[in-house]
Amino acid sequence: MYRVELEQFEGPMDLLLFFIKRDEIDIYDIPIARIADEYLAYVRVMEEIDLDGVGDFIYMAALLINIKARMLLPSQEADEDGESVDPRRELVERLLEYVRFKEAADQLSTRRERRREHFVRGDASSDRERIEESHEVEVDASVYELVEALGRVLEANEEDEDDEPIHEVEPLEYTVEEQQQYVIERLRREPQVSFRALIQGESRGFVIATFLALLELTRQQHLRLRIEERASDFSVEARGDTSLRADDPAQQNLSRPQGDGAVGGGSGASDEP
C-alpha cells in the first residue's frame, strides 16, 4: 500500500465537492447517474495505484450507486406532508454539513498561519533555522486532477494497444524508488517534461510506478507539478532550489540499483564500465 501524504487529498466527501465545483453543479440538484459513474472511474484508478484509504472511497461509491438505483425506481418514501422523498436528500445534507466543517477548519488554519507570523523576542538563530525548515509542497493542481489525468493517460495507452486485454495479475516490473531515479535523470537533461513524454510507449506498470514516483518527489520538495484546467496531461519540472545532482545527499537513497535491470525502461546510461 502506497500512502500519498498531500494536503489536497482529504477524503470521499472532498472528492464529491471537487466534482461539484469543477462542473459548477447545484448542490441541491446533483446529477447522481453522471457523478456516480465518474466517481467509480476515480476509484478504479485509485485501486490501480493502490492508494491508502481507498476503502472509504469504495463505500461512498456504493452509496452513490444505491442512490442512483433508488432514483430509477418509483418513490415509495414520503415525508410528513406526503411529498415523495428525494433519495439524494441525505447526501446533500451530509455534503452541506461537511462544507460547514471544512470552512470552519479553513478559518482555523488561516488563524494559525497568521499566528505563525508573530514572533516573540528570542534566539534569532534558532528562529531563522525554524523558518527556513518550514516549507510546503508545491503542486499547481489537486491530487484529484492528477488522478484524473492519470486515468486519461492509462485509457489512451490501452487504446494504442492492438492486442486484446488479458486479465492476468502481472508481477511488479518497476519500483517507486527506481522510477524516482528515472525521473531525476530525465530532469537533469530536461528542466521540464510532460508526464506523457515520461511514459510514452511504456507498460501500465511503468506508468503507475512513475506517477507514484512523481508524487513522492514532489512531497520531498524536488519537483513542481502543473496542470491546465481539464487537461489530460501535466508538466513536471525541477524546483529552482534543488539541483538534483548525483552527489546530492537527498538522492543517495535513490541511487541506481545494482544488477541487470536498467531504470525507467533503459533511458539512463549504464553504470558498468
C-alpha positions in Angstrom: 0.0 0.0 0.0 1.4 3.4 -1.0 0.4 6.3 1.1 0.2 9.8 -0.5 0.6 12.5 2.1 -0.5 15.6 0.2 -2.8 18.2 1.8 -5.2 18.4 -1.1 -6.2 14.7 -0.8 -8.7 14.5 2.1 -11.4 12.0 1.6 -14.5 10.8 -0.3 -16.7 13.9 0.6 -13.9 16.1 -0.7 -13.8 14.3 -4.0 -17.6 14.8 -4.3 -17.1 18.5 -3.7 -14.3 18.5 -6.3 -16.8 17.2 -8.9 -19.5 19.7 -7.9 -17.1 22.7 -8.0 -15.4 21.6 -11.2 -18.7 21.3 -13.1 -20.5 24.1 -11.3 -23.2 21.8 -10.2 -26.1 22.9 -8.0 -25.5 21.0 -4.7 -29.3 20.6 -4.3 -29.7 19.0 -7.7 -26.8 16.6 -8.1 -26.8 14.5 -11.4 -26.3 11.3 -9.5 -26.0 9.0 -12.5 -23.1 11.0 -14.0 -21.4 11.7 -10.7 -21.6 8.0 -9.7 -20.0 6.9 -13.0 -17.2 9.5 -12.6 -16.7 8.5 -9.0 -16.4 4.9 -9.9 -13.8 5.7 -12.6 -11.8 7.5 -10.0 -12.0 4.6 -7.6 -10.7 2.2 -10.2 -7.7 4.4 -10.9 -7.1 4.7 -7.1 -7.3 0.9 -6.7 -4.8 0.6 -9.6 -2.2 2.8 -8.0 -3.0 1.2 -4.5 -3.6 4.5 -2.7 -4.1 4.3 1.1 -7.6 4.9 2.3 -9.3 3.7 -0.9 -11.8 1.7 1.2 -13.6 4.9 2.3 -14.0 5.9 -1.4 -15.4 2.5 -2.3 -18.0 2.9 0.5 -19.0 6.3 -1.0 -19.1 4.8 -4.5 -21.5 2.1 -3.2 -23.7 4.8 -1.6 -23.9 6.7 -4.9 -24.8 3.6 -6.8 -27.6 2.9 -4.2 -29.0 6.4 -4.6 -28.7 6.1 -8.4 -30.8 2.8 -8.3 -33.4 4.3 -6.0 -33.9 7.3 -8.3 -34.7 4.9 -11.2 -37.5 3.2 -9.2 -40.9 4.7 -8.3 -40.6 6.5 -5.0 -42.2 4.8 -2.0 -40.9 7.1 0.6 -42.8 10.2 1.7 -42.2 13.0 4.2 -44.7 14.3 6.8 -46.5 16.3 4.2 -47.0 13.3 1.9 -44.4 14.5 -0.6 -42.1 12.0 -2.1 -38.6 12.0 -0.6 -35.7 12.7 -2.9 -33.1 9.9 -2.5 -30.4 12.5 -2.7 -31.6 14.5 0.3 -29.5 12.7 2.9 -26.4 13.0 0.8 -27.0 16.7 0.2 -27.4 17.3 4.0 -24.1 15.4 4.6 -22.4 17.5 2.0 -23.6 20.8 3.4 -22.5 19.7 6.9 -19.1 18.7 5.5 -18.8 22.1 3.8 -19.6 23.9 7.1 -16.9 21.9 9.0 -14.4 22.4 6.1 -14.9 26.2 6.1 -14.5 26.3 9.9 -11.3 24.2 9.6 -10.0 26.6 6.9 -10.7 29.6 9.1 -8.8 28.0 12.0 -5.9 27.1 9.6 -5.8 30.7 8.4 -5.7 32.0 12.0 -2.9 29.5 12.7 -0.9 30.7 9.7 -1.3 34.3 10.8 -0.3 33.4 14.3 2.9 31.9 12.9 3.8 35.3 11.5 4.1 36.7 15.0 7.2 36.1 17.0 8.3 36.9 20.5 11.8 38.1 21.1 14.2 35.1 21.5 17.2 33.4 19.9 17.4 34.8 16.4 19.5 32.0 15.0 17.1 29.3 16.2 14.1 31.3 14.8 15.8 31.7 11.5 16.5 27.9 11.3 12.9 27.1 12.1 11.6 29.4 9.4 14.0 28.0 6.8 12.9 24.5 7.6 9.2 25.2 7.1 8.1 24.8 3.6 5.1 23.4 1.7 4.6 21.0 -1.2 4.2 22.9 -4.5 1.5 21.3 -6.7 -0.4 23.6 -9.1 -3.2 21.0 -9.1 -5.2 19.0 -6.7 -4.5 15.3 -6.4 -7.9 14.6 -7.9 -6.9 16.5 -11.1 -3.6 14.5 -11.2 -5.5 11.2 -10.8 -8.0 12.3 -13.5 -5.0 13.0 -15.8 -3.5 9.6 -15.0 -6.8 7.9 -15.8 -6.9 9.5 -19.2 -3.3 8.6 -19.9 -4.0 4.9 -19.0 -7.1 4.9 -21.2 -5.0 6.4 -24.1 -2.4 3.7 -23.6 -5.0 1.0 -23.8 -6.4 2.4 -27.0 -3.0 2.3 -28.6 -2.6 -1.4 -27.8 -3.6 -3.7 -30.6 -3.8 -6.9 -28.5 -6.9 -8.0 -26.7 -6.8 -7.4 -23.0 -5.5 -10.3 -20.9 -6.9 -10.4 -17.4 -3.8 -11.6 -15.5 -2.0 -10.3 -12.5 1.5 -9.4 -13.6 4.5 -9.2 -11.3 5.6 -5.7 -10.4 8.1 -4.6 -13.0 9.2 -1.3 -11.5 9.6 0.1 -8.0 8.7 3.6 -7.0 12.4 4.1 -6.0 13.6 3.1 -9.4 11.2 5.4 -11.1 12.3 8.3 -8.8 15.8 7.8 -10.1 14.5 7.6 -13.7 12.6 11.0 -13.3 15.7 12.6 -11.7 17.9 11.5 -14.5 15.4 12.8 -17.1 15.1 16.2 -15.4 18.9 16.6 -15.3 18.7 16.6 -19.1 15.4 18.5 -19.5 14.4 21.0 -16.8 10.7 20.5 -17.8 8.9 17.5 -19.3 5.3 16.3 -19.7 4.0 13.2 -17.9 3.1 11.7 -21.3 6.7 12.2 -22.5 8.0 10.4 -19.4 5.8 7.3 -20.0 5.4 7.3 -23.8 5.1 3.8 -25.1 5.7 2.1 -21.8 3.7 -0.5 -19.9 0.9 0.1 -17.5 3.1 -0.9 -14.6 5.7 1.6 -15.7 3.1 4.4 -15.9 1.7 3.8 -12.4 5.2 3.4 -10.8 6.3 6.7 -12.4 3.1 8.5 -11.3 3.8 7.4 -7.7 7.4 8.4 -8.0 6.3 11.9 -9.1 4.1 12.3 -6.0 6.9 11.2 -3.7 9.5 13.5 -5.3 7.0 16.4 -5.1 6.5 15.6 -1.4 10.3 15.7 -1.0 10.4 19.3 -2.5 12.3 18.3 -5.6 9.6 18.8 -8.2 6.7 21.1 -9.2 3.6 19.6 -11.0 1.5 21.9 -13.1 -1.8 21.0 -14.9 -4.1 23.0 -17.1 -7.8 23.1 -16.5 -9.5 19.8 -17.5 -6.2 18.7 -19.1 -5.3 15.1 -19.8 -1.6 15.7 -19.1 0.6 17.7 -16.7 4.1 19.1 -16.7 6.9 18.1 -14.4 9.8 20.5 -13.6 12.6 20.6 -11.2 12.3 23.2 -8.4 14.7 26.1 -8.8 16.2 25.5 -5.3 17.1 21.8 -5.9 20.0 20.7 -8.2 19.1 17.0 -8.5 22.8 16.3 -8.6 24.0 12.7 -8.4 26.1 13.6 -5.3 23.1 15.4 -3.6 22.8 13.7 -0.2 19.0 13.8 -0.6 19.4 11.5 -3.6 21.8 9.0 -2.1 18.9 6.6 -1.2 17.8 6.8 -4.9 20.9 5.5 -6.5 20.5 3.2 -9.4 20.1 -0.4 -8.2 23.0 -2.8 -8.9 22.2 -5.7 -11.2 20.9 -6.3 -14.7 17.8 -4.1 -14.6 18.1 -0.6 -16.1 15.9 2.0 -14.5 13.0 3.6 -16.4 12.9 1.3 -19.3 16.6 1.8 -20.1 16.6 5.5 -20.7 19.5 6.2 -18.4 23.2 5.4 -19.1 24.6 2.2 -17.7 26.9 2.4 -14.6 29.0 -0.6 -15.9 32.4 0.2 -17.4 
